[in-house]
């Protein structure tokens, strides 16, 4: 399986559109489409953003090998047992907690 196929597979598993993925990482839907079709490869700066948004490791996207995900948000996105609504609720809660922690620092 190619990098583009893994990107498409993860995106579809997360039930997000090319438009939504593109918006989240600051690209165009056409760029996402070209990556998924194998016409373009993501740049070194784009790859970490793409991996994070898809809840995958860079290693998985590039080689297909599963790795340990240490980022909380990526782990939530990657968990196939959680429904999309639960994932969004958990991620919103984590963001709120992070913002709260930053604003409480002296």
N, CA, C and O atoms as a GROMACS GRO file, in nm:
protein
  424
    1UNK      N    1   0.085  -0.118   0.000
    1UNK     CA    2   0.000   0.000   0.000
    1UNK      C    3   0.090   0.124   0.000
    1UNK      O    4   0.192   0.128   0.070
    2UNK      N    5   0.054   0.224  -0.077
    2UNK     CA    6   0.135   0.347  -0.087
    2UNK      C    7   0.098   0.447   0.022
    2UNK      O    8  -0.002   0.431   0.091
    3UNK      N    9   0.181   0.549   0.037
    3UNK     CA   10   0.154   0.656   0.132
    3UNK      C   11   0.017   0.717   0.103
    3UNK      O   12  -0.063   0.737   0.195
    4UNK      N   13  -0.010   0.747  -0.022
    4UNK     CA   14  -0.138   0.806  -0.059
    4UNK      C   15  -0.257   0.719  -0.022
    4UNK      O   16  -0.361   0.768   0.023
    5UNK      N   17  -0.241   0.590  -0.042
    5UNK     CA   18  -0.348   0.496  -0.007
    5UNK      C   19  -0.369   0.492   0.145
    5UNK      O   20  -0.482   0.483   0.192
    6UNK      N   21  -0.259   0.500   0.220
    6UNK     CA   22  -0.272   0.501   0.366
    6UNK      C   23  -0.338   0.630   0.413
    6UNK      O   24  -0.419   0.628   0.506
    7UNK      N   25  -0.306   0.743   0.350
    7UNK     CA   26  -0.370   0.870   0.383
    7UNK      C   27  -0.520   0.859   0.357
    7UNK      O   28  -0.601   0.896   0.443
    8UNK      N   29  -0.558   0.810   0.240
    8UNK     CA   30  -0.700   0.797   0.206
    8UNK      C   31  -0.771   0.704   0.304
    8UNK      O   32  -0.880   0.733   0.351
    9UNK      N   33  -0.707   0.591   0.333
    9UNK     CA   34  -0.766   0.493   0.425
    9UNK      C   35  -0.791   0.554   0.564
    9UNK      O   36  -0.899   0.537   0.620
   10UNK      N   37  -0.691   0.623   0.618
   10UNK     CA   38  -0.706   0.686   0.750
   10UNK      C   39  -0.813   0.795   0.747
   10UNK      O   40  -0.896   0.805   0.837
   11UNK      N   41  -0.811   0.877   0.641
   11UNK     CA   42  -0.909   0.986   0.630
   11UNK      C   43  -1.050   0.929   0.626
   11UNK      O   44  -1.140   0.979   0.695
   12UNK      N   45  -1.070   0.827   0.547
   12UNK     CA   46  -1.203   0.766   0.536
   12UNK      C   47  -1.244   0.697   0.665
   12UNK      O   48  -1.361   0.699   0.702
   13UNK      N   49  -1.149   0.636   0.734
   13UNK     CA   50  -1.179   0.570   0.862
   13UNK      C   51  -1.224   0.674   0.966
   13UNK      O   52  -1.307   0.645   1.052
   14UNK      N   53  -1.168   0.794   0.956
   14UNK     CA   54  -1.206   0.902   1.049
   14UNK      C   55  -1.332   0.976   1.003
   14UNK      O   56  -1.383   1.064   1.072
   15UNK      N   57  -1.379   0.938   0.886
   15UNK     CA   58  -1.501   0.998   0.828
   15UNK      C   59  -1.488   1.149   0.811
   15UNK      O   60  -1.578   1.226   0.844
   16UNK      N   61  -1.371   1.189   0.757
   16UNK     CA   62  -1.353   1.330   0.725
   16UNK      C   63  -1.331   1.343   0.574
   16UNK      O   64  -1.277   1.253   0.509
   17UNK      N   65  -1.372   1.454   0.521
   17UNK     CA   66  -1.359   1.478   0.377
   17UNK      C   67  -1.220   1.531   0.345
   17UNK      O   68  -1.145   1.572   0.434
   18UNK      N   69  -1.187   1.530   0.217
   18UNK     CA   70  -1.061   1.590   0.174
   18UNK      C   71  -1.061   1.738   0.210
   18UNK      O   72  -0.958   1.793   0.250
   19UNK      N   73  -1.176   1.802   0.198
   19UNK     CA   74  -1.189   1.944   0.232
   19UNK      C   75  -1.157   1.967   0.380
   19UNK      O   76  -1.082   2.059   0.414
   20UNK      N   77  -1.213   1.884   0.468
   20UNK     CA   78  -1.191   1.899   0.611
   20UNK      C   79  -1.044   1.875   0.647
   20UNK      O   80  -0.987   1.948   0.728
   21UNK      N   81  -0.984   1.773   0.587
   21UNK     CA   82  -0.844   1.744   0.613
   21UNK      C   83  -0.756   1.858   0.564
   21UNK      O   84  -0.663   1.901   0.632
   22UNK      N   85  -0.785   1.906   0.444
   22UNK     CA   86  -0.707   2.016   0.386
   22UNK      C   87  -0.714   2.140   0.474
   22UNK      O   88  -0.612   2.205   0.499
   23UNK      N   89  -0.833   2.172   0.520
   23UNK     CA   90  -0.852   2.289   0.607
   23UNK      C   91  -0.773   2.275   0.737
   23UNK      O   92  -0.712   2.371   0.784
   24UNK      N   93  -0.775   2.157   0.793
   24UNK     CA   94  -0.708   2.132   0.922
   24UNK      C   95  -0.557   2.148   0.913
   24UNK      O   96  -0.492   2.185   1.011
   25UNK      N   97  -0.500   2.120   0.797
   25UNK     CA   98  -0.353   2.127   0.784
   25UNK      C   99  -0.307   2.242   0.695
   25UNK      O  100  -0.188   2.254   0.665
   26UNK      N  101  -0.400   2.326   0.652
   26UNK     CA  102  -0.363   2.444   0.576
   26UNK      C  103  -0.326   2.417   0.432
   26UNK      O  104  -0.238   2.484   0.376
   27UNK      N  105  -0.391   2.321   0.370
   27UNK     CA  106  -0.366   2.288   0.230
   27UNK      C  107  -0.496   2.301   0.151
   27UNK      O  108  -0.599   2.339   0.207
   28UNK      N  109  -0.491   2.271   0.024
   28UNK     CA  110  -0.611   2.270  -0.058
   28UNK      C  111  -0.661   2.127  -0.072
   28UNK      O  112  -0.582   2.032  -0.060
   29UNK      N  113  -0.790   2.110  -0.098
   29UNK     CA  114  -0.842   1.974  -0.121
   29UNK      C  115  -0.776   1.908  -0.242
   29UNK      O  116  -0.760   1.786  -0.247
   30UNK      N  117  -0.737   1.990  -0.339
   30UNK     CA  118  -0.670   1.937  -0.458
   30UNK      C  119  -0.535   1.875  -0.422
   30UNK      O  120  -0.494   1.774  -0.479
   31UNK      N  121  -0.467   1.938  -0.326
   31UNK     CA  122  -0.338   1.885  -0.280
   31UNK      C  123  -0.359   1.750  -0.211
   31UNK      O  124  -0.284   1.655  -0.234
   32UNK      N  125  -0.461   1.742  -0.127
   32UNK     CA  126  -0.491   1.615  -0.058
   32UNK      C  127  -0.524   1.508  -0.161
   32UNK      O  128  -0.477   1.395  -0.150
   33UNK      N  129  -0.605   1.543  -0.260
   33UNK     CA  130  -0.642   1.449  -0.366
   33UNK      C  131  -0.518   1.399  -0.439
   33UNK      O  132  -0.505   1.279  -0.465
   34UNK      N  133  -0.427   1.490  -0.471
   34UNK     CA  134  -0.306   1.453  -0.544
   34UNK      C  135  -0.217   1.360  -0.458
   34UNK      O  136  -0.155   1.268  -0.511
   35UNK      N  137  -0.212   1.384  -0.328
   35UNK     CA  138  -0.135   1.297  -0.239
   35UNK      C  139  -0.198   1.159  -0.237
   35UNK      O  140  -0.129   1.058  -0.249
   36UNK      N  141  -0.330   1.154  -0.222
   36UNK     CA  142  -0.400   1.025  -0.216
   36UNK      C  143  -0.386   0.946  -0.346
   36UNK      O  144  -0.384   0.823  -0.345
   37UNK      N  145  -0.375   1.016  -0.458
   37UNK     CA  146  -0.360   0.950  -0.588
   37UNK      C  147  -0.215   0.915  -0.620
   37UNK      O  148  -0.186   0.853  -0.723
   38UNK      N  149  -0.123   0.956  -0.533
   38UNK     CA  150   0.017   0.927  -0.556
   38UNK      C  151   0.083   1.021  -0.655
   38UNK      O  152   0.194   0.993  -0.701
   39UNK      N  153   0.018   1.131  -0.689
   39UNK     CA  154   0.075   1.228  -0.784
   39UNK      C  155   0.176   1.319  -0.715
   39UNK      O  156   0.272   1.363  -0.779
   40UNK      N  157   0.157   1.347  -0.588
   40UNK     CA  158   0.245   1.431  -0.508
   40UNK      C  159   0.277   1.358  -0.378
   40UNK      O  160   0.198   1.279  -0.328
   41UNK      N  161   0.394   1.388  -0.326
   41UNK     CA  162   0.429   1.338  -0.192
   41UNK      C  163   0.425   1.458  -0.098
   41UNK      O  164   0.464   1.568  -0.136
   42UNK      N  165   0.379   1.438   0.024
   42UNK     CA  166   0.377   1.551   0.118
   42UNK      C  167   0.519   1.594   0.151
   42UNK      O  168   0.611   1.513   0.157
   43UNK      N  169   0.536   1.724   0.173
   43UNK     CA  170   0.667   1.777   0.210
   43UNK      C  171   0.704   1.734   0.351
   43UNK      O  172   0.620   1.685   0.427
   44UNK      N  173   0.828   1.753   0.385
   44UNK     CA  174   0.877   1.719   0.519
   44UNK      C  175   0.801   1.800   0.625
   44UNK      O  176   0.774   1.750   0.734
   45UNK      N  177   0.767   1.924   0.594
   45UNK     CA  178   0.694   2.007   0.691
   45UNK      C  179   0.547   1.969   0.700
   45UNK      O  180   0.485   1.989   0.804
   46UNK      N  181   0.491   1.916   0.593
   46UNK     CA  182   0.351   1.877   0.591
   46UNK      C  183   0.327   1.741   0.656
   46UNK      O  184   0.222   1.718   0.716
   47UNK      N  185   0.423   1.652   0.645
   47UNK     CA  186   0.406   1.515   0.694
   47UNK      C  187   0.366   1.505   0.841
   47UNK      O  188   0.274   1.430   0.872
   48UNK      N  189   0.431   1.578   0.933
   48UNK     CA  190   0.388   1.569   1.074
   48UNK      C  191   0.245   1.620   1.096
   48UNK      O  192   0.171   1.563   1.176
   49UNK      N  193   0.207   1.725   1.026
   49UNK     CA  194   0.071   1.778   1.039
   49UNK      C  195  -0.030   1.676   0.989
   49UNK      O  196  -0.134   1.653   1.051
   50UNK      N  197   0.002   1.614   0.876
   50UNK     CA  198  -0.085   1.514   0.817
   50UNK      C  199  -0.100   1.394   0.911
   50UNK      O  200  -0.210   1.346   0.934
   51UNK      N  201   0.012   1.348   0.964
   51UNK     CA  202   0.009   1.233   1.056
   51UNK      C  203  -0.073   1.265   1.180
   51UNK      O  204  -0.155   1.183   1.223
   52UNK      N  205  -0.052   1.383   1.237
   52UNK     CA  206  -0.126   1.420   1.358
   52UNK      C  207  -0.276   1.427   1.331
   52UNK      O  208  -0.356   1.375   1.408
   53UNK      N  209  -0.313   1.490   1.222
   53UNK     CA  210  -0.455   1.506   1.191
   53UNK      C  211  -0.522   1.372   1.162
   53UNK      O  212  -0.641   1.354   1.188
   54UNK      N  213  -0.445   1.279   1.107
   54UNK     CA  214  -0.500   1.147   1.075
   54UNK      C  215  -0.487   1.048   1.190
   54UNK      O  216  -0.531   0.934   1.180
   55UNK      N  217  -0.427   1.093   1.300
   55UNK     CA  218  -0.412   1.004   1.415
   55UNK      C  219  -0.322   0.887   1.385
   55UNK      O  220  -0.347   0.774   1.428
   56UNK      N  221  -0.215   0.914   1.310
   56UNK     CA  222  -0.121   0.809   1.271
   56UNK      C  223   0.020   0.859   1.297
   56UNK      O  224   0.042   0.979   1.317
   57UNK      N  225   0.114   0.768   1.298
   57UNK     CA  226   0.253   0.809   1.310
   57UNK      C  227   0.307   0.838   1.171
   57UNK      O  228   0.255   0.789   1.071
   58UNK      N  229   0.411   0.918   1.166
   58UNK     CA  230   0.478   0.943   1.037
   58UNK      C  231   0.528   0.812   0.980
   58UNK      O  232   0.519   0.786   0.860
   59UNK      N  233   0.582   0.728   1.068
   59UNK     CA  234   0.633   0.597   1.026
   59UNK      C  235   0.524   0.517   0.957
   59UNK      O  236   0.550   0.454   0.854
   60UNK      N  237   0.403   0.518   1.013
   60UNK     CA  238   0.294   0.444   0.950
   60UNK      C  239   0.262   0.500   0.811
   60UNK      O  240   0.248   0.424   0.716
   61UNK      N  241   0.252   0.631   0.800
   61UNK     CA  242   0.218   0.690   0.670
   61UNK      C  243   0.324   0.658   0.565
   61UNK      O  244   0.292   0.628   0.450
   62UNK      N  245   0.451   0.663   0.605
   62UNK     CA  246   0.559   0.642   0.510
   62UNK      C  247   0.582   0.494   0.480
   62UNK      O  248   0.599   0.456   0.364
   63UNK      N  249   0.583   0.411   0.584
   63UNK     CA  250   0.621   0.271   0.564
   63UNK      C  251   0.509   0.170   0.582
   63UNK      O  252   0.520   0.055   0.539
   64UNK      N  253   0.402   0.213   0.646
   64UNK     CA  254   0.294   0.119   0.674
   64UNK      C  255   0.311   0.045   0.805
   64UNK      O  256   0.225  -0.035   0.842
   65UNK      N  257   0.421   0.071   0.876
   65UNK     CA  258   0.444   0.004   1.004
   65UNK      C  259   0.375   0.080   1.115
   65UNK      O  260   0.389   0.202   1.128
   66UNK      N  261   0.299   0.007   1.196
   66UNK     CA  262   0.231   0.068   1.310
   66UNK      C  263   0.333   0.102   1.416
   66UNK      O  264   0.426   0.025   1.441
   67UNK      N  265   0.316   0.216   1.478
   67UNK     CA  266   0.406   0.257   1.586
   67UNK      C  267   0.324   0.300   1.706
   67UNK      O  268   0.201   0.305   1.700
   68UNK      N  269   0.392   0.331   1.810
   68UNK     CA  270   0.325   0.379   1.931
   68UNK      C  271   0.299   0.528   1.914
   68UNK      O  272   0.390   0.604   1.880
   69UNK      N  273   0.176   0.569   1.938
   69UNK     CA  274   0.139   0.709   1.928
   69UNK      C  275   0.145   0.768   2.067
   69UNK      O  276   0.074   0.724   2.158
   70UNK      N  277   0.230   0.870   2.085
   70UNK     CA  278   0.248   0.926   2.218
   70UNK      C  279   0.164   1.052   2.239
   70UNK      O  280   0.143   1.092   2.354
   71UNK      N  281   0.116   1.115   2.133
   71UNK     CA  282   0.035   1.235   2.146
   71UNK      C  283  -0.109   1.196   2.178
   71UNK      O  284  -0.165   1.108   2.112
   72UNK      N  285  -0.168   1.259   2.275
   72UNK     CA  286  -0.303   1.227   2.320
   72UNK      C  287  -0.406   1.243   2.208
   72UNK      O  288  -0.487   1.154   2.184
   73UNK      N  289  -0.401   1.357   2.139
   73UNK     CA  290  -0.499   1.384   2.032
   73UNK      C  291  -0.486   1.280   1.921
   73UNK      O  292  -0.587   1.228   1.871
   74UNK      N  293  -0.365   1.251   1.882
   74UNK     CA  294  -0.343   1.152   1.776
   74UNK      C  295  -0.393   1.014   1.820
   74UNK      O  296  -0.450   0.939   1.740
   75UNK      N  297  -0.371   0.981   1.947
   75UNK     CA  298  -0.416   0.852   1.998
   75UNK      C  299  -0.568   0.842   1.996
   75UNK      O  300  -0.623   0.737   1.962
   76UNK      N  301  -0.636   0.950   2.031
   76UNK     CA  302  -0.783   0.951   2.027
   76UNK      C  303  -0.830   0.933   1.884
   76UNK      O  304  -0.920   0.852   1.858
   77UNK      N  305  -0.771   1.008   1.791
   77UNK     CA  306  -0.810   0.997   1.650
   77UNK      C  307  -0.786   0.857   1.596
   77UNK      O  308  -0.862   0.808   1.512
   78UNK      N  309  -0.680   0.792   1.644
   78UNK     CA  310  -0.643   0.661   1.592
   78UNK      C  311  -0.725   0.546   1.652
   78UNK      O  312  -0.729   0.438   1.594
   79UNK      N  313  -0.790   0.570   1.765
   79UNK     CA  314  -0.864   0.463   1.833
   79UNK      C  315  -0.988   0.425   1.754
   79UNK      O  316  -1.084   0.503   1.746
   80UNK      N  317  -0.987   0.308   1.696
   80UNK     CA  318  -1.096   0.262   1.610
   80UNK      C  319  -1.220   0.222   1.690
   80UNK      O  320  -1.328   0.205   1.633
   81UNK      N  321  -1.205   0.208   1.820
   81UNK     CA  322  -1.319   0.167   1.903
   81UNK      C  323  -1.411   0.284   1.936
   81UNK      O  324  -1.527   0.263   1.970
   82UNK      N  325  -1.359   0.407   1.925
   82UNK     CA  326  -1.439   0.525   1.959
   82UNK      C  327  -1.517   0.574   1.838
   82UNK      O  328  -1.467   0.575   1.726
   83UNK      N  329  -1.639   0.615   1.863
   83UNK     CA  330  -1.719   0.676   1.757
   83UNK      C  331  -1.674   0.820   1.737
   83UNK      O  332  -1.614   0.880   1.825
   84UNK      N  333  -1.704   0.874   1.619
   84UNK     CA  334  -1.660   1.009   1.584
   84UNK      C  335  -1.708   1.112   1.685
   84UNK      O  336  -1.633   1.203   1.721
   85UNK      N  337  -1.831   1.100   1.730
   85UNK     CA  338  -1.886   1.195   1.827
   85UNK      C  339  -1.807   1.192   1.958
   85UNK      O  340  -1.779   1.297   2.016
   86UNK      N  341  -1.771   1.073   2.003
   86UNK     CA  342  -1.692   1.059   2.126
   86UNK      C  343  -1.552   1.117   2.107
   86UNK      O  344  -1.498   1.182   2.196
   87UNK      N  345  -1.492   1.093   1.989
   87UNK     CA  346  -1.359   1.147   1.961
   87UNK      C  347  -1.362   1.299   1.966
   87UNK      O  348  -1.274   1.361   2.028
   88UNK      N  349  -1.461   1.359   1.903
   88UNK     CA  350  -1.471   1.505   1.902
   88UNK      C  351  -1.491   1.560   2.042
   88UNK      O  352  -1.433   1.662   2.078
   89UNK      N  353  -1.573   1.493   2.123
   89UNK     CA  354  -1.598   1.538   2.260
   89UNK      C  355  -1.470   1.529   2.344
   89UNK      O  356  -1.438   1.621   2.419
   90UNK      N  357  -1.399   1.419   2.331
   90UNK     CA  358  -1.273   1.403   2.406
   90UNK      C  359  -1.170   1.507   2.364
   90UNK      O  360  -1.102   1.565   2.449
   91UNK      N  361  -1.159   1.531   2.235
   91UNK     CA  362  -1.060   1.629   2.187
   91UNK      C  363  -1.098   1.770   2.231
   91UNK      O  364  -1.010   1.850   2.264
   92UNK      N  365  -1.226   1.802   2.232
   92UNK     CA  366  -1.270   1.934   2.280
   92UNK      C  367  -1.238   1.950   2.428
   92UNK      O  368  -1.195   2.057   2.472
   93UNK      N  369  -1.261   1.844   2.505
   93UNK     CA  370  -1.230   1.847   2.648
   93UNK      C  371  -1.080   1.868   2.672
   93UNK      O  372  -1.041   1.948   2.756
   94UNK      N  373  -0.998   1.797   2.598
   94UNK     CA  374  -0.853   1.811   2.614
   94UNK      C  375  -0.809   1.953   2.578
   94UNK      O  376  -0.727   2.012   2.648
   95UNK      N  377  -0.863   2.007   2.470
   95UNK     CA  378  -0.828   2.144   2.431
   95UNK      C  379  -0.868   2.243   2.541
   95UNK      O  380  -0.792   2.335   2.574
   96UNK      N  381  -0.986   2.224   2.597
   96UNK     CA  382  -1.033   2.311   2.704
   96UNK      C  383  -0.941   2.301   2.826
   96UNK      O  384  -0.907   2.402   2.887
   97UNK      N  385  -0.901   2.180   2.861
   97UNK     CA  386  -0.812   2.160   2.974
   97UNK      C  387  -0.675   2.224   2.948
   97UNK      O  388  -0.616   2.284   3.038
   98UNK      N  389  -0.625   2.210   2.826
   98UNK     CA  390  -0.496   2.270   2.792
   98UNK      C  391  -0.504   2.422   2.800
   98UNK      O  392  -0.414   2.486   2.854
   99UNK      N  393  -0.611   2.480   2.747
   99UNK     CA  394  -0.628   2.625   2.751
   99UNK      C  395  -0.641   2.673   2.895
   99UNK      O  396  -0.585   2.777   2.932
  100UNK      N  397  -0.714   2.599   2.976
  100UNK     CA  398  -0.731   2.633   3.116
  100UNK      C  399  -0.598   2.630   3.190
  100UNK      O  400  -0.570   2.717   3.272
  101UNK      N  401  -0.518   2.529   3.161
  101UNK     CA  402  -0.388   2.517   3.227
  101UNK      C  403  -0.295   2.631   3.189
  101UNK      O  404  -0.219   2.679   3.273
  102UNK      N  405  -0.300   2.675   3.065
  102UNK     CA  406  -0.215   2.786   3.020
  102UNK      C  407  -0.258   2.917   3.086
  102UNK      O  408  -0.174   2.996   3.128
  103UNK      N  409  -0.389   2.939   3.095
  103UNK     CA  410  -0.438   3.065   3.153
  103UNK      C  411  -0.420   3.071   3.304
  103UNK      O  412  -0.418   3.181   3.361
  104UNK      N  413  -0.406   2.957   3.371
  104UNK     CA  414  -0.388   2.954   3.516
  104UNK      C  415  -0.243   2.969   3.560
  104UNK      O  416  -0.217   2.988   3.678
  105UNK      N  417  -0.148   2.961   3.466
  105UNK     CA  418  -0.006   2.974   3.502
  105UNK      C  419   0.022   3.115   3.551
  105UNK      O  420  -0.027   3.212   3.494
  106UNK      N  421   0.102   3.125   3.658
  106UNK     CA  422   0.133   3.258   3.715
  106UNK      C  423   0.225   3.338   3.626
  106UNK      O  424   0.260   3.451   3.659
   0.00000   0.00000   0.00000
